[in-house]
Amino acid sequence: MASAISANKAELLAIANAVASEKMIDKSIVIEAMEEAIQKSARNRYGAENDIRAKLDPQTGDLTLWRVVEVVEEVEDYFKQVDLKQAQKLEEGAAIGDFIVDPLPPVDLGRIDAQSAKQVIFQKVRDAERERQFEEFKDRADEVITGVIKSVEFGHVIVNLGRAEGVIRRDQQIPREAARTGERVRALITKVERNNRGPQIFLSRSAPDFMRKLFAQEVPEIYDGIIEIKAAARDPGSRAKIGVISHDSSIDPVGACVGMKGSRVQAVVQELQGEKIDIIPWSDDIATFVVNALQPATVARVVLDEEESRIEVVVPDDQLSLAIGRRGQNVRLASQLTGHQIDIMTEEEASEKRSKEFSERSKMFEEELDVDETLSQLLVAEGFAELEEVAYVPLEELAAIEGFDEDLGEELQNRAKEALERQDETHRVARRELGVEDALADMPHLNEAMLVVLGKGGIKTLDDLADLATDELIAKKREAPRRRNNNADGPPTRRPPQREQDKGGVLGEFGLTEEQGNEIIMAARAHWFEDEDDAAPAADDATTQEAANADSDQ
């Protein structure tokens, strides 16, 4: 490149064409880099104070060099200014205030200047090349790309993508997969970021979307949109599940993904290093989808709690190990696939749980409503679980229970309301003993039981409540999923310690919605704005009084 500066014009153009072709960048960028390099070297010769410009004709290779000077009456800076008389010699008709061109003779750049110019050109070309790489890859996220493994550094795989390099970080690799230099590898582009050293292209072989894209390549119906992968979950290198649906009733989505003699799914399995893939029919009905997702286990019953996004699945005793899977893998993948937490129990455990709940609710009604065991059990059998349900359900529903009439229903409702009032009074006394302000009782959606919980949590004043974020108040505690050993008769696997981020809000157990939480917080903060409004007139009154005092002094 050193010879490029002193070369003749034909050689300059040849070099520009060669660099542009080799680096796959626009020739004008190379020409611009050469002009910048020549300008820098010329300033070293003529003085850095000069505003020197260079122009290289991309067609002929002719080089023009000049400096820009300002026409002034009295010259103060000889490098950037010229008087009117001298200016008119350079350019006819020049006037005060004009900027004119002062041609400079070509310079014969020495070895040092040529080396400096070479660095400028290289830097400019590198910057252009990095920008070209970023522009090429910035919109290619979620695309599967093939490259050659260049090296493995600290467990991260560097992949040569032809015009750029990507990285498969250790946590995005398939476990136990050996990466060998020179081997071809396919991966999903997850993210492309701009960086001073060039674009950062992040790749993944463990993402569920990588498996989706592989199926799209192997199954034409998925590529054409006839079959859709609605959900996917992976335990990379071990097992995966996908939920598929067909938009054409004549095409079986599972059969299309499996292919003739399993050819299509096997192609994906081989790419994923033998990862076993369960292909499951997707269903709008979450209970049906959960039953499908837990295959090959047989499910006896599903109980869905939509508010908590939890699903209780009952399986025969001999199916428990199969449903949970090795190290909980089957139920974990099914949970990821459906987006719900799944609790698996045997029919015996489910029966014990129902019996316990039935007994507890019956006893509660028996004590609080002062009724006999038969009547309390009848209420529970009809689906009543809380006193509020008995107190505020339409009277017709109670009267419609076999053996009940309107008089009995009305009496039960009155007793339920009295029981609720007794509970409120008990909680009110406890709340006041804790030092919780009465003002908190005026907040929307809060009852005395909630106020007791707030008091135990150190929330005793309006300011204490107002300082909370909504999540700190109402977020539900995330419980760890049930985990058991493969041996159905063995002891449960020990649950890991609760992490800090798993802790819920102060009132998380009461099931308040985010909208209700926001209303509570805003109501608690209302007095802050009232204080500001009261303070403003007081300040105005003080100012008026000061002015009156000043007038009287005069």
N, C-alpha and C positions, 0 to 999 in steps of 0.2 A: 504493500500500500504506500510505502514511502515514495516509490517512483511515480505514484499517481499524481502527486502534486507537481512534479517537474516534467511529467510526460507531455507529449504533444496532444492536440485536441482530439485526434482520432483515438488515441490510447485512453484518454479520459472517458470518452463515450463507451468504449469497449469495456472498461472496468465497471462503469455504472450499470451497463446492461448485464454483465456477468454477476455482480453482487445482487441486483434485483431478482435475477432468475434463480440464483442459488438460495437466497433467503425467502423467495416467494413474496416479495413486497413490491410496492409500486416504484417504478423507476424514478418518478419525481421526488420520492423521499430520499433516494440515494443522491440525486443531483443536489437537493437541498442540503444534505449532509456535507457534500463536497464544498458547496458555497460557504457554509458555516465554518468549515475547517480552513478554507483559504482566507476568510475574513479574520479568523483568530490569528493565523500566522502573519497576515499583513499588519495587524495591529502591533504584533511583537516587533516588526521591522520599522513601522512608521510612528509608533507611539500608541499606547493603549488609550490615550485621551482622544484620539481621532475616532469619528463615527464613520467607519469604513464599511463599504458594501461590496459584495462580489456577485456577479451574475454569470452563470455558465449556460450557454445556449444548448438545450437538449437535442437540437437537430444538427447543428454544425460543430459544436464543441468549442466555439469561440468564448474566451474568458474576458470579461470586462471588470475593471477594478476602479472604484472611485470613493471619494469621501464627501459627506454632506456637510455644508457650512451655511451659516446664517449671515445675511447681509446686514451690517450695522454701520452707524455713523462713526463710532470710535471703537476700535478693536480692543477688547479686554482679554479674550481667550483666543490665542492665535491658532489653536488646534480646531476650534469649532466655529470661529467667526472670521469674516473678511470685510474690508471696507468697500464702499460703493464703487470706487474707481477700479479696484482689483476685480470686483465681482462682474463689472461690465465687460472686462476682458475675457472672463470665463463664459459669460452668458449675456448676450445682447438683450437690453431691456430690463436687466435686473434692477430691483428697487429695494429700498430699505424694508426689512422685515421678511424678505423672501428667503427661502432655503434653496440653494443651488448646488449643482454637482461640480466637484473639482476632480477631473480625471486623474488617475494615478497610473504610472507605468507598471507593467507586470513585474513581479518580484521573482527573483531566483531564490527559492526557499532552500535553506541549508538543511543539514541532517536533523538537527534538533527540532526545527520548525516542522519538518516533514513528519517526524515521529509524533509531535503534538497533534498535527492535523489528522494523522492516522487514528489516534485515540478518539478524536471528536467524531470522525466518520463511523468508527466501530460502535461507539456509544449510541449514536443516532440510529444506526441500523438495528442494534439490539433492542432499543426502545420500540422501534417500529415493528420489529418481529414479535415482541411480547404483546403489543397491542393487537397485532393481527391474530395471534393465537387466542387471546381473550375473546375477540369478536367472533372467532370461529366456533368456540366452545360455550360461550355464555348462555346460549339458548338451547343447549343440548342436554340439560338435566333430565333425568328419568329415561335416558337412552342407553341401550346396551352397546358397549363398544369392545372391540378386540384389540389387544396390544401384545407386546413382547416384554417379558420381565427383564428389566435392566439390572436391578440389584435388590438386595434385601438389607435394609438399614434399621437396626434396633427393633427388628420384628416387623417393620413396615415395608411393604412391597412397592418398589418404584417401577412403574410400567411405562414403557416407551409407546406412545400413541401415534407415532409418525411425525407429526408436526408439533407435538407438545409431550409433556410427561404428566402422568397421573400417579396418585398414591392410594394404595389400599391399606388403611391403618389396621393395626393388629385386631381391634375390636370389630372390624368389618370383614375379616377373613373367615373362611369356614374352618372351624377347629380341626386340628390334626391334618390339615391339608398342607402338603409340602410344596413350597414355592422354589423353583429352580431357575436360575438365570438362563435366559435364552428360550424358555418355553413360552408358548402362546397362551394367553389367558383372556377370558371374557368377564366383564364386570359391568355394573350399573353406575352411570354417572349420577351421583347424588347431589353434588354442589360444585359450582365454579365461582371462585373468588378472585378479584383483582389483587395483585401483589407486586411489590417493587421488583422482585426477582422473576416476575412472569406470572401467568395465571396459575392459581392453585386449583387443580382438578381432583376432587375427592371421589374415589370409587368404592363400590361395595359388592361383595359376593354373599353377604349374609342377610341383606334386607329382603323382606317379603316381596317387595316390588320387583326384585331381580328375578324371583321365581315366576311372578306374573308375566314379565316380559319374555322369559324363556318359553312359557306356554303359548304366548301370542305368536312366537316364531315357529313353533312346532304344530300348532292347531290353527288351520286357516279360518275356521269358524269364529275363533276368538279375535283374530286379526280383522275379520270382516264385521265384527260387532254382533254376529248372530248369537254367540255365546258370550256371557260376561262373567268374569271372576268378581263376585261381590265382596268377598272377604278372603284374607290369607293370613296365616300364622305359621311361624317357623321356629324350630329349635335347630339352628344351622348345623348341617352335617349329620343330623340324627333323624329328625322326623318333621313333617309339615302337614298342614291341612289347608285345603282351599274350598270355598263355597262357590258353586257355579250355578248359573241359571241360563236357560235357553229362551230366546225371544221368538223362537219358531217351534211350535208345539210338535212338529214332525221330527225334530232332532233331539236326541237324548244327550244332555250336556255332559253327563259322566262318561258315557260310552265314547263320545267324540274326543274327550280329553285323554281317555285311556288309549284309544287307537286300536288298529288291528293287531291282535296278539300283544297288546301293551306297548306297541312300538313308539307311540308319541310320548307317553309318560316316561318310558324308559330312557328316551333321549334326554329328558330333563333330569331324571335321576342320575344319569351318568355325569352330566355337567355339574351336578351338586354333590359329587363324590359319594353316591350311594344313599343319599337322603331319602327315606321312605316317605311317600306322599299319599295322604288320604284325600280322595276327591269326593266331595259331599254335595248333595243337592241343596241349594239354598232355598229358604222359605221365608215369606213375610211373617209367618206365625213363629214367634220367637221360641215357643215351647217345642214346636216341631223341629226347628233348626237345631236346638240344643240336643234333642234326641239323636238327630243325624250326626251332629258334631262329636258326640261321645262314642260313635262306632269305633271298634266292633262290639262294644259293650251293649247289653240290652237294658233298656230303662223301663221301670215299672210305672213311675209317676213323676210329674213335674209340677212344682208349685212356684209360681212367678210372683216376685215382689217388685213391681215396676218402680215404685218410689225409691227404693234402695238400690235398684239395678242388680238385684241378687236373685239367684235361681236355686231352689232346693230340689235336688234330683234324688229320687229313691230308686235303688236298684236291688235286685235279688242278692242274697248273701253271697252266692257263688260268682257274682259278676262284679263285686266290689273292687277286687284287685285289677281286673281288666279295665274298669271304668276310670280308675285313678291312674293306672299306667305306671311304668317304671319311673321311680323318683317323681311321681306326680305329673309326668309329662303329658299324658292324654288329657287329663282334666285341665291342665294349664293351657294347652293349645286350644282346647274347646272354649275356654274362658276368653282367650284373646280373640278367637274367631267370632264369638257372639257379642263381645263387648259387655258381658255380664259376669259378675262373680258367681261361681258355681260351687255350691256345698253339696257334697255327695254323702249319702247315708244309706244304710241298709234298711230293709222293711222293718226289722226289729227295732232299730234305733228310731225310725220315724214313728213307729207305734208308741214307743216309750215317750217320745217328745210330745206327741198329741195327747197322750194320757196325762202327762204332767201339766200341760197347758190347760186341759179340760178341768183337771182337779183344782188348779190355782184359781182359774176364773170362777168356777162354781163356788169355791170357798169365799172369794171376794164378794160375789153377789149375795151369798148367804149371810155374810156378816154386815155388809153395808146396807142391804135392803131389808134385813130382818125377815127373811123368808126361809122356808124349809128347803132341804137339800133337793127334793124332787123339782121344785119350781126353779131353783137356781140352775140346776143341770139342764132344764128345758130351755132356759134363756141361752145358755152356752151352745146347746145343740142347734138353736136357731141362728147362730152366728154372731150373737152379741158378745163383745169382748171388753168394753169399757162402760163405765157409768154414764159418760156423756152420750153414748149411743142410746141407752135406755131413756135418759132424761129428755132428749131432744128429737128422737125419731118420731115421725108422724104417728099419732095415736092409733090410726087404722092398722098400722103394721103390727103393733102389739096385740090389738084386738083380734087380728087375723090368725094368731097362733092357736093351735088346737087346744081347747080347754080354757082359753082366755076370753074375756069380754071387755067392753069399754070401761066398766067400773074398775076391774082389776088392772087394766092397762093404765088408767089415770092414777090409781093408787101407787103403782110401781114408779111412774114418772115423778110423782110428788116425793116419794121416798128417795129416788135417785138424786133429785135436785137438793133435798135436804142433806144427803150424804156429801154431795159436792160442796155445799156451803160449809159443812163441818170440816172437810179437808182444807178448804180455803182458809178458814179461821185458824186451823192448826198451823198451816204454812205462814199465815200472816204474823202469828205470834213468833214463830221461829225466825221469820225475816226481820222483824223488829229487834229481836234479841241479837241478831247478827249486825245490826246497825245500818240496815239498808233504808235509804230515805223513802218517805211516802211518795215523793215526786216520781219515783221510778214506777210506781203502781199505775200512774196515769199514761204510761207509754203504751202505744198500740201493740196488740198481739201478745203482751206479756201477762201471765197470770201469777198467782202467789207462789206456786210451785217453782216456776222459772226464777222468780225473785230470790227464793231461798238458794237456788243453785248459783245465781249471780253473787249473792252475799258470800257464799263459801269460796267463790273464786276471787274474792277481793273487789268485786264491782259493787260499790255501795252508794255512789253519788251519780248525779247526772253527768258530771264531768268525766267520771270513771267510764261510764257507758259511752259517752260521746267520743272518747279517745280511741275506742276500738274500731278496727276495720270490720267490714261485714263478715269476711271469712273467719275472723277471730271470734265472732259472736255465734255464727250458725253452722259453720262447716261441720259436716259429719265425719266422724272418726272412721278412717279406712282400716278395716281389719284384715289381717293376713288370711289367705284362703286356707281352708281345711287341708291339712297334709297328713297322709298316713303312709305306713309302710306297705309294700306289696302284699305282705302277709296279712290277710284280713283279721287273723286272730292275734296279731302282734300288737304291741303298744303303739300309740300315736307317735309320729315323729315330733321331736321337740320343736316348738315354735320359736323362731328367733326373737330377740328382744325388740320391743316396739321402737321404731325410729322416730326422731323428733318430728319429721314431716308427716307422720301418720297420725299425730294428735289432732283431734277435731276442735271445733269451737267450743266456747263455754256452754252454749245451749244446743250443741250438736245432737243430743239425744232426743230433742223435742220435735225434730223434723220441720223446722221453719224453712220457708222458701227464701231464695235470695231477695225477692221483691219485698217480702215481709221484713227481712233483716235490714234492708236499706231504709224502709220506713221507720223502723225502731231507731236506727242510728241518727237519721235526719231529725226525728222528733226530739231526741236527746240533745242535739246540737242547736236546736231552735233558740234556746235562751242565750247562746253566744251572740246571735245577731240582734236579739232584743236589747242586750247590754250595750252593743255598739250604737243602736238607734237612740237609747237613752242618754248615752255619753255625749252624743253630738249636740243636742239642745243645751245640755249642761255647760258645754264648752262655749256655746254662743252666749249664754247668759253671763258666764264669767267675763267674756270679752266686753259685753255691754256694760257690766258693772265697773270694769277697769276704766272704760272710756268715760263713764259718768264721774268716777272719782277724779280723773285727770281734769275734767272740766271744772269741778268744784275747787280744785287746787288753784286753777288759774284765776 
